Amino acid sequence: MIKKNPHLRFKLVFLDIGINSVLDIAIPLIWKRLVKGGILIFDQYNHELAPGETLAIEKHLKGKKIRTIKNSWMPNAYIIK
């Protein structure tokens, strides 16, 4: 869908994937289209159920400020572009 619609931009994206191989593709594509000030929410950052999500985030968004949500199970992290 993203490749077929190059005009799409996002203000808020909630990623509930948790699979490293899928996130390796999704994060760079979505990050390019996320507007300045847009929010990217992650469901399973630093969670034992989906270690691939943490690995993908650290690979593709290294140096970005990852904010966590206290006292939450899921979603539990977000990044503001």
N, C-alpha and C positions, 0 to 999 in steps of 0.2 A: 504494500500500500504506500509506503513512504517513497519508494523509488518511482512509482507511477504518478505521484502527486508532488512535484518539486516545489510547489507554491506553499505547501503546508508549513506552518510555524506553530509552536506550542508554548503555552504559558504555564501549564501544569501537567506533569506526566507522573503517573503512578506505575512503577514497574513491579509486578508480582510474578517474577520469573524464577529466580533462584538457580538457574542452570547456566554454568559458566560459558559453555559454547554458544548459547543463544545470546547471552548478555555481551559477549565479545563482539557480536554483530550489532546488537540493538543500541548499546550505549553510545558508540561514536555517531551513529546515524541520528539518534534523537538529540544528542548534545549539540550537533551542528544546527538543528532546527529549533532549539530552545531559545526563546527570546531573552534578552538581557533582563535580569530580574525574575526570570522564570524559575520554577521550582521542580526539581526532579526528586521524587520520593521513592525510597527503596523499602521493600517489605521485609527483607531478611538479612540486613547488613549485620555482620558479626554474630550470626546465629548459627548454631551447630546443625540445624536442619538443612542449611544451604551454604556451605562454605564457598561454593563457586561464585556466589554473588559478591562476597567480600573481595575475593581475588580479582574479579572483573572490575569492580569499582576502583580498587587500588591501582590496577593496571592502566585503565583508561582515564581516570580522573585524579591522577596523582597530583598532589599539591593543592587541590580544591578543598575548601573547608567543609568537612562532613559534620553536619549537626545531628545529634541524636535526640530522641524523644524520651525523656525520663519516664520511668514507670509504665512503659508500654511493652507489649509483647510483639505485636506487628501492626502497622508499619513501625519501623524504629529508626529511620535515618532519612535525611534529605540534604540536598545541596541547592543553594540559590546561585544561579549563574550571574 
